[in-house]
Amino acid sequence: MNKSNFFSLKSSVEFTFDDPKMRDYCYNSFLPEYEKFTSKRSKIIMKKEGNNILHFIIESKDITAFRASINDIISFGKIIENVSILTK
């Protein structure tokens, strides 16, 4: 049976930081992982916007690949949250 997709998914997530240096630090920290996330079924685009925004765009061919991509971003966000709590 040939599995075909009837739709694709595209979404975005923005992390807004109080300090542009923290945004840049997080961007640079995520870069090594970011390069591993592109696959045939899903890709994540990450870019800095303005002085304090880290923007992720997720494009997936199926819901399972989308979920995996969004989970990666959420996990990264949790790490940022934990580190920021420790540094306060």
VENVEN-V138440 format. One record per helix or strand of 2 or more residues. SS is the DSSP state (2 for helix, 1 for strand). FROM is the first residue (numbers start at 0). TO is the last residue. If there is no record, write none. Layout:
ss:SS from:FROM to:TO
ss:SS from:FROM to:TO
//
This chain:
ss:1 from:8 to:15
ss:2 from:19 to:33
ss:1 from:41 to:48
ss:1 from:52 to:59
ss:2 from:62 to:86
//
